[in-house]
Amino acid sequence: MKKAILFFLLCVTATYGQISGCTDALAKNFDPNATTNDGSCLYSNVKIKPESTQKLGDSLRETSGLIAFNNLLWTHNDDHDTNIYGLDSKGKIQKEIQLEKVVNTDWEEISQDSSYIYIGDFGNNYQGNRKDLHILRVEKKSFLLNQPVIDTIAFSYSNQTDFSVQKPNSTDFDCEAFVVSKDSIYLFTKQWSQNKSSIYVLPKTPGTYVAQLKETLNVEGLVTGATLTPKNEIVLCGYTKKLRPFLYLISDLKNFNFPVANQRKIKLSLPFHQIEGIATFDGKLFYLTNESFVKKPIVNNPQQLHSVDLSDYLKN
């Protein structure tokens, strides 16, 4: 009986000892007394410039995803090209590996875990009614031997019931970003109508699944890429409908509980750049790609590789 009472008192003490609030010292409303983060952190508006910018070769005009793996940055196009290109930090192509017997309908993102590379063929902006959304899973060992072993993860969205033809760039069931963690894939949609990003979850093993809606982020823009850092932070990239690029930082993300994580939007000083991919080796220096965007005589931005330093903004 005494042990039960003691256990009860310890539980009560622990519960009442928790103080919810903003635990990020970088936030405007940082609470030094808070012991549990509640997702309430607010941040000052920031715009940053790239540390470097390099033009990419003409074979990467439609670069659309990026990962950091095996000392190279790997990217792909979102047209019909089925090659994966390995770049150095200057944007020069060092390796080129073709994925055979697959089709690039609209490859929009590339991600990874320790054993596999994942390629998202789920671009859906043209009519919003694709029923063949899928992710290619490529074994890393075979990929590096230039003999890639590939299987498929097919999915649909749990709350998409209307598959009628939509006007181009109007659907909320477009997707260009995802990360892979533990046993799951986390999709971040590109909502053309709502200007938000919904998070869907599905298993990372081959099969056919219904991706379950988990949360919706009010990013106020179009999300086009995602990367997971060594510290389990997620950084999204994207741009507004006026082609003003941004990064969206999600930190202190425990058990992928997004509502209580820190969320911060950072503007990029790269006007009229269609940022498409993001990757990092160390969680401090991040690499971004933009596809070619030309609207002569006003805009002529070629495909490029940029680096940005986020070490001042990801300190948890």
C-alpha positions, -999 to 999 in steps of 0.1 A, spaced: 0 0 0 28 24 9 45 16 -24 13 24 -43 9 58 -25 45 67 -31 42 58 -68 10 80 -70 28 109 -54 57 107 -77 34 107 -108 15 137 -95 48 155 -87 61 148 -122 29 159 -139 27 192 -120 64 198 -124 60 201 -162 56 236 -174 45 240 -210 57 269 -232 83 279 -258 116 263 -250 135 277 -280 159 304 -269 159 318 -304 122 327 -302 107 360 -293 85 344 -266 111 321 -251 101 310 -216 132 300 -196 109 283 -170 92 261 -196 102 224 -195 79 211 -222 77 226 -257 41 233 -267 46 246 -303 39 282 -293 73 297 -303 71 329 -324 100 342 -345 112 374 -360 110 377 -398 143 369 -414 156 369 -450 189 353 -458 212 352 -488 229 321 -502 265 315 -493 272 304 -529 254 299 -562 266 277 -591 250 273 -625 240 237 -633 245 220 -667 218 221 -694 209 184 -687 195 196 -654 171 223 -665 142 205 -648 161 196 -616 134 187 -591 148 169 -560 180 166 -540 197 143 -515 232 142 -499 246 107 -501 281 91 -506 298 125 -507 277 137 -536 245 156 -541 221 135 -562 193 151 -583 169 142 -611 146 159 -636 108 160 -635 105 154 -673 109 120 -689 146 116 -680 152 85 -659 188 93 -649 200 102 -614 229 127 -614 256 129 -588 270 164 -583 299 178 -564 294 210 -542 302 231 -573 273 216 -592 295 196 -616 281 162 -626 305 135 -613 282 104 -618 252 95 -639 231 64 -632 202 54 -653 171 37 -638 161 11 -664 126 -3 -670 109 26 -652 89 56 -664 93 92 -653 57 105 -654 65 133 -630 94 127 -606 92 155 -581 113 144 -551 141 121 -540 146 110 -504 166 83 -485 172 62 -455 203 41 -446 195 14 -471 174 29 -499 169 58 -522 132 68 -527 120 87 -558 85 102 -558 66 99 -590 36 118 -576 35 152 -594 -2 158 -599 -6 195 -607 -17 192 -643 -52 177 -638 -52 166 -602 -67 132 -610 -37 108 -611 -45 73 -599 -10 59 -604 9 78 -576 39 59 -565 74 60 -550 103 40 -565 125 24 -539 161 18 -551 186 -3 -531 217 19 -524 243 -9 -527 230 -19 -562 226 18 -572 263 25 -565 272 -6 -586 252 9 -614 229 -21 -613 199 -6 -594 174 -29 -579 140 -12 -579 106 -19 -563 75 2 -559 54 18 -532 19 28 -546 -5 50 -527 -36 71 -528 -47 99 -505 -72 90 -477 -94 120 -483 -93 124 -520 -127 113 -534 -130 135 -564 -110 124 -594 -125 146 -620 -103 167 -642 -91 199 -625 -77 231 -640 -39 231 -640 -22 242 -608 -55 242 -588 -55 208 -569 -46 203 -533 -35 168 -540 -2 176 -556 30 166 -539 67 174 -543 82 167 -509 87 138 -485 111 124 -459 117 88 -447 121 80 -410 120 47 -392 93 26 -408 73 55 -425 72 79 -453 59 114 -446 45 133 -476 42 171 -477 16 182 -502 17 212 -525 -17 228 -520 -24 251 -549 -58 262 -536 -53 264 -499 -16 275 -499 -9 250 -472 8 216 -469 -9 185 -456 12 157 -441 3 122 -450 19 90 -437 24 56 -453 47 26 -448 81 26 -465 79 -10 -477 67 -21 -512 30 -24 -515 -2 -5 -522 -14 18 -494 -38 46 -485 -17 75 -472 -33 87 -439 -37 125 -433 -18 134 -402 -16 172 -400 -18 204 -421 9 231 -419 0 267 -427 31 274 -447 15 302 -468 32 289 -499 39 260 -522 61 233 -507 85 217 -533 112 198 -513 120 184 -479 151 170 -460 156 154 -427 187 164 -407 209 142 -385 191 158 -355 157 148 -368 148 183 -379 128 188 -411 135 217 -434 111 223 -463 117 245 -493 92 262 -516 80 294 -530 50 317 -531 27 321 -561 48 352 -568 79 331 -569 94 343 -536 113 313 -523 113 303 -486 125 277 -461 102 262 -435 121 249 -404 105 223 -382 126 216 -351 122 199 -317 101 173 -335 95 145 -310 78 114 -324 67 134 -354 42 153 -333 40 184 -355 16 206 -334 41 209 -306 72 213 -327 88 246 -335 79 260 -369 97 289 -385 96 304 -420 127 320 -434 127 340 -467 154 335 -493 169 365 -511 164 348 -545 135 365 -563 118 347 -591 137 314 -584 117 282 -585 134 264 -557 128 226 -561 152 205 -540 170 207 -506 196 185 -489 222 186 -462 252 165 -451 256 180 -416 223 198 -407 241 232 -409 249 239 -445 220 232 -468 220 229 -506 191 240 -528 184 236 -565 162 257 -587 149 247 -621 153 270 -651 128 298 -651 127 322 -681 102 350 -688 120 372 -712 128 401 -711 121 404 -674 134 371 -659 161 348 -670 171 325 -641 190 294 -652 191 261 -633 213 265 -602 228 250 -571 228 273 -540 242 268 -504 227 284 -473 239 283 -438 212 276 -412 235 270 -382 221 302 -365 185 290 -369 188 253 -359 204 253 -325 182 230 -304 
